Amino acid sequence: MRIKTTQFGEIDIDDNKMITFKEGIPGFETLKQYVLLEDEDLESPFKYLQSAEQEDICFVLINPYVFKKDYAPTIDEKYFERLGGGQDEDFFVFVIVTIRKTLEESTVNLMAPLLMHHETRLGMQVIVEDAAYTTKHPILDLKQERS
């Protein structure tokens, strides 16, 4: 499949690499098909969740565990079951980065991670049950925690 993207131009995607968000992502409920793209810089912690249906929709993601070793959200088991069930290692967990004008203003949403099942290729954004996490955690705080 060939998709047009604003950020990456036209790219060829193996149909088996598509991730379906049956309910969409909050705010983007009509968009169901996405592809997870790697940064060309292998050292980069960022990944990109590109819509296959709308070329200008692309979410910047990070693996929260790389930056916040103690990230341990309580996620209701029903979410894992809706994606196909399995063990923890059957799932990718990412959080959305909100890029602002400066790095100091940029944040990550630790309260609503994205779950994606390796095998079923289904994904969804979930709300964690922990009051300790926010939707606007400063990315610089994560960078300092990683050091």
LUMMAR-779905 format. One record per atom (N, C-alpha, C): residue in one letter; residue number from 1; x, y, z. Coordinates in Angstrom, 3 decimals, decimal comma. Layout:
<atoms>
 r   k       px       py       pz
 A NUM        X        Y        Z
...
</atoms>
This chain:
<atoms>
 r   k       px       py       pz
 M   1    0,844   -1,172    0,000
 M   1    0,000    0,000    0,000
 M   1    0,896    1,244    0,000
 R   2    0,494    2,233   -0,740
 R   2    1,239    3,492   -0,821
 R   2    0,385    4,566   -0,157
 I   3    0,993    5,303    0,804
 I   3    0,258    6,377    1,460
 I   3    1,020    7,690    1,326
 K   4    0,243    8,767    1,282
 K   4    0,822   10,107    1,248
 K   4    0,872   10,639    2,672
 T   5    2,002   11,274    2,994
 T   5    2,144   11,886    4,302
 T   5    2,710   13,286    4,129
 T   6    2,321   14,175    5,003
 T   6    2,850   15,530    4,956
 T   6    4,318   15,545    5,368
 Q   7    4,637   14,775    6,391
 Q   7    5,981   14,810    6,972
 Q   7    7,005   13,944    6,242
 F   8    6,573   12,813    5,675
 F   8    7,511   11,851    5,105
 F   8    7,358   11,669    3,597
 G   9    6,461   12,412    2,966
 G   9    6,207   12,242    1,539
 G   9    5,394   10,979    1,292
 E  10    5,516   10,426    0,099
 E  10    4,825    9,174   -0,221
 E  10    5,678    8,017    0,242
 I  11    5,047    7,074    0,939
 I  11    5,792    5,916    1,428
 I  11    5,018    4,632    1,131
 D  12    5,772    3,563    0,903
 D  12    5,185    2,245    0,703
 D  12    5,112    1,543    2,046
 I  13    3,948    1,008    2,357
 I  13    3,721    0,325    3,622
 I  13    3,197   -1,073    3,344
 D  14    3,795   -2,056    3,981
 D  14    3,291   -3,419    3,917
 D  14    1,949   -3,442    4,653
 D  15    0,921   -3,984    4,018
 D  15   -0,409   -4,043    4,641
 D  15   -0,373   -4,706    6,012
 N  16    0,564   -5,631    6,218
 N  16    0,692   -6,327    7,504
 N  16    1,238   -5,422    8,606
 K  17    1,718   -4,255    8,255
 K  17    2,266   -3,308    9,236
 K  17    1,222   -2,301    9,719
 M  18    0,027   -2,327    9,123
 M  18   -1,024   -1,397    9,516
 M  18   -1,523   -1,741   10,917
 I  19   -1,846   -0,699   11,674
 I  19   -2,417   -0,863   13,008
 I  19   -3,813   -0,243   12,968
 T  20   -4,792   -1,009   13,403
 T  20   -6,177   -0,542   13,381
 T  20   -6,599   -0,089   14,774
 F  21   -7,053    1,143   14,849
 F  21   -7,648    1,698   16,052
 F  21   -9,153    1,716   15,779
 K  22   -9,865    0,661   16,200
 K  22  -11,282    0,511   15,875
 K  22  -12,117    1,702   16,324
 E  23  -11,742    2,299   17,449
 E  23  -12,474    3,452   17,977
 E  23  -11,795    4,765   17,615
 G  24  -10,755    4,694   16,815
 G  24   -9,966    5,878   16,522
 G  24   -9,177    6,294   17,749
 I  25   -8,621    7,467   17,705
 I  25   -7,911    8,068   18,830
 I  25   -8,743    9,274   19,229
 P  26   -8,960    9,499   20,537
 P  26   -9,799   10,632   20,937
 P  26   -9,418   11,925   20,208
 G  27  -10,432   12,536   19,623
 G  27  -10,236   13,727   18,802
 G  27  -10,078   13,400   17,326
 F  28   -9,799   12,124   17,031
 F  28   -9,583   11,666   15,651
 F  28  -10,337   10,344   15,436
 E  29  -11,560   10,265   15,935
 E  29  -12,324    9,027   15,954
 E  29  -12,628    8,452   14,573
 T  30  -12,655    9,284   13,553
 T  30  -12,979    8,785   12,210
 T  30  -11,778    8,138   11,524
 L  31  -10,591    8,356   12,044
 L  31   -9,383    7,775   11,451
 L  31   -9,059    6,470   12,171
 K  32   -9,023    5,381   11,437
 K  32   -8,858    4,056   12,043
 K  32   -7,533    3,376   11,696
 Q  33   -6,942    3,710   10,550
 Q  33   -5,756    3,005   10,067
 Q  33   -4,497    3,861   10,243
 Y  34   -3,501    3,261   10,882
 Y  34   -2,234    3,945   11,149
 Y  34   -1,074    3,018   10,864
 V  35    0,092    3,626   10,736
 V  35    1,320    2,855   10,618
 V  35    2,330    3,479   11,577
 L  36    3,120    2,608   12,222
 L  36    4,143    3,056   13,157
 L  36    5,456    3,176   12,394
 L  37    6,000    4,394   12,367
 L  37    7,232    4,654   11,624
 L  37    8,386    4,927   12,583
 E  38    9,551    4,451   12,207
 E  38   10,775    4,672   12,986
 E  38   11,432    5,953   12,519
 D  39   12,162    6,582   13,407
 D  39   12,972    7,737   13,037
 D  39   14,186    7,223   12,279
 E  40   14,629    7,958   11,255
 E  40   15,805    7,539   10,489
 E  40   17,060    7,520   11,357
 D  41   17,100    8,388   12,368
 D  41   18,208    8,420   13,319
 D  41   17,987    7,296   14,323
 L  42   18,793    6,262   14,239
 L  42   18,601    5,094   15,088
 L  42   18,738    5,409   16,574
 E  43   19,385    6,505   16,906
 E  43   19,551    6,910   18,297
 E  43   18,341    7,686   18,821
 S  44   17,462    8,086   17,946
 S  44   16,312    8,893   18,336
 S  44   15,322    8,068   19,155
 P  45   14,783    8,630   20,227
 P  45   13,777    7,918   21,014
 P  45   12,368    8,033   20,426
 F  46   12,223    8,801   19,358
 F  46   10,903    9,086   18,814
 F  46   10,474    8,086   17,747
 K  47    9,169    7,821   17,744
 K  47    8,518    7,054   16,688
 K  47    7,353    7,925   16,227
 Y  48    6,748    7,548   15,121
 Y  48    5,673    8,351   14,545
 Y  48    4,500    7,454   14,203
 L  49    3,322    7,828   14,664
 L  49    2,105    7,101   14,346
 L  49    1,386    7,901   13,270
 Q  50    1,571    7,470   12,031
 Q  50    1,071    8,181   10,866
 Q  50   -0,273    7,614   10,436
 S  51   -1,253    8,493   10,253
 S  51   -2,545    8,070    9,725
 S  51   -2,368    7,651    8,268
 A  52   -2,981    6,524    7,907
 A  52   -2,973    6,084    6,514
 A  52   -4,126    6,716    5,748
 E  53   -5,021    7,401    6,472
 E  53   -6,220    7,960    5,851
 E  53   -6,168    9,473    5,682
 Q  54   -5,344   10,129    6,459
 Q  54   -5,245   11,586    6,362
 Q  54   -3,781   11,976    6,490
 E  55   -3,215   12,464    5,406
 E  55   -1,770   12,652    5,319
 E  55   -1,179   13,620    6,332
 D  56   -1,969   14,556    6,850
 D  56   -1,403   15,542    7,776
 D  56   -1,561   15,160    9,245
 I  57   -2,043   13,946    9,529
 I  57   -2,181   13,498   10,916
 I  57   -1,063   12,504   11,231
 C  58   -0,193   12,937   12,125
 C  58    0,933   12,112   12,547
 C  58    1,255   12,461   13,997
 F  59    1,216   11,460   14,859
 F  59    1,517   11,660   16,277
 F  59    2,972   11,293   16,552
 V  60    3,634   12,115   17,342
 V  60    4,992   11,823   17,782
 V  60    4,865   11,011   19,069
 L  61    5,577    9,890   19,139
 L  61    5,484    8,975   20,274
 L  61    6,852    8,698   20,886
 I  62    6,830    8,320   22,158
 I  62    8,014    7,760   22,798
 I  62    7,589    6,557   23,625
 N  63    8,540    5,683   23,868
 N  63    8,349    4,579   24,797
 N  63    8,578    5,164   26,190
 P  64    7,557    5,228   27,043
 P  64    7,724    5,890   28,338
 P  64    8,731    5,201   29,244
 Y  65    8,913    3,886   29,082
 Y  65    9,816    3,128   29,950
 Y  65   11,284    3,469   29,711
 V  66   11,588    3,988   28,528
 V  66   12,959    4,390   28,229
 V  66   13,345    5,611   29,061
 F  67   12,375    6,487   29,291
 F  67   12,637    7,732   30,005
 F  67   12,267    7,665   31,480
 K  68   11,238    6,953   31,787
 K  68   10,722    6,927   33,155
 K  68   10,693    5,477   33,615
 K  69   11,798    5,029   34,161
 K  69   11,946    3,620   34,551
 K  69   10,863    3,163   35,522
 D  70   10,340    4,097   36,334
 D  70    9,321    3,730   37,315
 D  70    7,895    3,925   36,795
 Y  71    7,746    4,138   35,499
 Y  71    6,402    4,280   34,925
 Y  71    5,680    2,944   35,084
 A  72    4,640    2,935   35,862
 A  72    3,900    1,703   36,136
 A  72    2,409    2,010   36,196
 P  73    1,820    2,360   35,065
 P  73    0,400    2,718   35,067
 P  73   -0,488    1,505   35,341
 T  74   -1,571    1,741   36,037
 T  74   -2,568    0,699   36,259
 T  74   -3,561    0,793   35,112
 I  75   -3,540   -0,230   34,263
 I  75   -4,407   -0,261   33,087
 I  75   -5,385   -1,417   33,252
 D  76   -6,654   -1,112   33,151
 D  76   -7,697   -2,116   33,316
 D  76   -7,498   -3,252   32,312
 E  77   -7,620   -4,473   32,789
 E  77   -7,420   -5,675   31,976
 E  77   -8,343   -5,714   30,749
 K  78   -9,503   -5,069   30,845
 K  78  -10,453   -5,094   29,727
 K  78   -9,836   -4,510   28,455
 Y  79   -8,943   -3,548   28,587
 Y  79   -8,308   -2,958   27,406
 Y  79   -7,419   -3,982   26,699
 F  80   -6,663   -4,729   27,476
 F  80   -5,799   -5,757   26,887
 F  80   -6,637   -6,833   26,190
 E  81   -7,736   -7,208   26,816
 E  81   -8,625   -8,223   26,232
 E  81   -9,233   -7,736   24,923
 R  82   -9,636   -6,480   24,863
 R  82  -10,248   -5,929   23,645
 R  82   -9,268   -5,903   22,472
 L  83   -7,974   -5,911   22,781
 L  83   -6,968   -5,904   21,718
 L  83   -6,492   -7,310   21,353
 G  84   -6,973   -8,320   22,062
 G  84   -6,601   -9,691   21,727
 G  84   -6,004  -10,468   22,874
 G  85   -5,783   -9,825   24,008
 G  85   -5,256  -10,504   25,189
 G  85   -3,810  -10,931   25,030
 G  86   -3,325  -11,633   26,024
 G  86   -1,954  -12,110   25,998
 G  86   -1,152  -11,588   27,170
 Q  87    0,156  -11,675   27,036
 Q  87    1,090  -11,256   28,076
 Q  87    1,526   -9,814   27,834
 D  88    2,156   -9,212   28,844
 D  88    2,647   -7,832   28,710
 D  88    3,537   -7,660   27,481
 E  89    4,371   -8,641   27,214
 E  89    5,311   -8,530   26,097
 E  89    4,635   -8,602   24,726
 D  90    3,334   -8,902   24,688
 D  90    2,582   -8,927   23,436
 D  90    2,139   -7,533   22,997
 F  91    2,437   -6,528   23,821
 F  91    1,954   -5,177   23,569
 F  91    3,085   -4,165   23,494
 F  92    2,906   -3,189   22,590
 F  92    3,719   -1,982   22,598
 F  92    2,983   -0,990   23,491
 V  93    3,709   -0,189   24,238
 V  93    3,112    0,909   24,999
 V  93    3,878    2,168   24,617
 F  94    3,147    3,165   24,138
 F  94    3,740    4,451   23,781
 F  94    2,918    5,569   24,396
 V  95    3,537    6,721   24,541
 V  95    2,806    7,914   24,959
 V  95    3,003    8,985   23,895
 I  96    2,003    9,842   23,782
 I  96    2,026   10,900   22,774
 I  96    2,792   12,105   23,299
 V  97    3,655   12,626   22,446
 V  97    4,435   13,827   22,753
 V  97    3,730   15,015   22,101
 T  98    3,565   16,073   22,862
 T  98    3,039   17,317   22,307
 T  98    4,219   18,258   22,130
 I  99    4,552   18,530   20,878
 I  99    5,688   19,387   20,548
 I  99    5,218   20,838   20,562
 R 100    5,895   21,642   21,329
 R 100    5,604   23,077   21,410
 R 100    6,755   23,848   20,766
 K 101    6,702   25,170   20,855
 K 101    7,745   26,015   20,259
 K 101    9,125   25,709   20,819
 T 102    9,190   25,424   22,110
 T 102   10,484   25,113   22,729
 T 102   10,405   23,753   23,413
 L 103   11,554   23,148   23,627
 L 103   11,620   21,875   24,319
 L 103   11,073   22,014   25,743
 E 104   11,320   23,156   26,349
 E 104   10,854   23,411   27,715
 E 104    9,329   23,379   27,814
 E 105    8,645   23,706   26,752
 E 105    7,179   23,729   26,743
 E 105    6,568   22,401   26,289
 S 106    7,371   21,514   25,715
 S 106    6,873   20,251   25,179
 S 106    6,544   19,277   26,312
 T 107    5,485   18,481   26,091
 T 107    5,003   17,578   27,136
 T 107    4,706   16,189   26,577
 V 108    4,508   15,244   27,500
 V 108    4,057   13,900   27,134
 V 108    2,815   13,573   27,950
 N 109    1,962   12,747   27,380
 N 109    0,721   12,364   28,031
 N 109    0,914   10,995   28,692
 L 110    1,262   11,013   29,973
 L 110    1,468    9,763   30,707
 L 110    0,157    9,168   31,214
 M 111   -0,916    9,937   31,170
 M 111   -2,203    9,470   31,676
 M 111   -2,976    8,638   30,651
 A 112   -2,657    8,812   29,384
 A 112   -3,423    8,103   28,346
 A 112   -2,477    7,473   27,318
 P 113   -1,806    6,382   27,716
 P 113   -0,897    5,726   26,777
 P 113   -1,637    5,040   25,637
 L 114   -0,910    4,774   24,579
 L 114   -1,422    3,993   23,457
 L 114   -0,960    2,554   23,646
 L 115   -1,882    1,621   23,559
 L 115   -1,558    0,190   23,585
 L 115   -1,712   -0,342   22,176
 M 116   -0,753   -1,159   21,750
 M 116   -0,831   -1,783   20,427
 M 116   -0,387   -3,235   20,573
 H 117   -1,194   -4,130   20,049
 H 117   -0,911   -5,559   20,128
 H 117   -0,027   -5,967   18,946
 H 118    1,077   -6,661   19,234
 H 118    2,021   -7,097   18,188
 H 118    1,348   -7,965   17,131
 E 119    0,566   -8,938   17,571
 E 119    0,006   -9,941   16,660
 E 119   -1,272   -9,469   15,958
 T 120   -2,233   -8,972   16,728
 T 120   -3,530   -8,615   16,145
 T 120   -3,473   -7,302   15,373
 R 121   -2,423   -6,500   15,632
 R 121   -2,249   -5,189   14,994
 R 121   -3,420   -4,253   15,330
 L 122   -3,987   -4,436   16,523
 L 122   -5,029   -3,549   17,019
 L 122   -4,422   -2,598   18,043
 G 123   -4,961   -1,383   18,097
 G 123   -4,471   -0,408   19,057
 G 123   -5,596    0,409   19,644
 M 124   -5,313    1,046   20,774
 M 124   -6,274    1,962   21,386
 M 124   -5,551    2,847   22,390
 Q 125   -6,132    4,016   22,604
 Q 125   -5,635    4,894   23,650
 Q 125   -6,465    4,605   24,889
 V 126   -5,791    4,430   26,020
 V 126   -6,482    4,080   27,262
 V 126   -6,214    5,143   28,316
 I 127   -7,076    5,188   29,297
 I 127   -6,888    6,092   30,428
 I 127   -6,428    5,240   31,607
 V 128   -5,300    5,616   32,210
 V 128   -4,800    4,862   33,357
 V 128   -5,545    5,285   34,620
 E 129   -5,507    4,428   35,602
 E 129   -6,243    4,655   36,833
 E 129   -5,404    5,326   37,911
 D 130   -4,213    5,794   37,561
 D 130   -3,310    6,384   38,534
 D 130   -3,395    7,906   38,512
 A 131   -3,663    8,487   39,655
 A 131   -3,736    9,950   39,754
 A 131   -2,341   10,575   39,677
 A 132   -1,307    9,770   39,777
 A 132    0,064   10,289   39,776
 A 132    0,507   10,783   38,393
 Y 133   -0,191   10,368   37,345
 Y 133    0,211   10,732   35,989
 Y 133   -0,663   11,850   35,443
 T 134   -0,052   12,672   34,571
 T 134   -0,776   13,798   33,987
 T 134   -0,776   13,689   32,471
 T 135   -1,581   14,531   31,860
 T 135   -1,617   14,587   30,401
 T 135   -0,549   15,531   29,864
 K 136    0,080   16,304   30,741
 K 136    1,066   17,295   30,301
 K 136    2,324   17,241   31,161
 H 137    2,958   16,066   31,164
 H 137    4,199   15,891   31,909
 H 137    5,339   16,523   31,105
 P 138    6,084   17,455   31,692
 P 138    7,167   18,111   30,935
 P 138    8,185   17,097   30,405
 I 139    8,462   17,182   29,126
 I 139    9,409   16,241   28,520
 I 139   10,816   16,427   29,087
 L 140   11,156   17,639   29,487
 L 140   12,477   17,863   30,083
 L 140   12,630   17,117   31,399
 D 141   11,544   16,964   32,145
 D 141   11,612   16,170   33,378
 D 141   11,967   14,728   33,055
 L 142   11,401   14,196   31,976
 L 142   11,717   12,834   31,569
 L 142   13,165   12,710   31,133
 K 143   13,640   13,719   30,423
 K 143   15,031   13,704   29,965
 K 143   15,979   13,672   31,174
 Q 144   15,663   14,441   32,204
 Q 144   16,488   14,461   33,412
 Q 144   16,409   13,146   34,154
 E 145   15,226   12,522   34,206
 E 145   15,070   11,235   34,873
 E 145   15,858   10,161   34,163
 R 146   15,985   10,275   32,849
 R 146   16,709    9,279   32,045
 R 146   18,211    9,345   32,293
 S 147   18,714   10,545   32,573
 S 147   20,165   10,741   32,752
 S 147   20,692   10,064   33,996
</atoms>
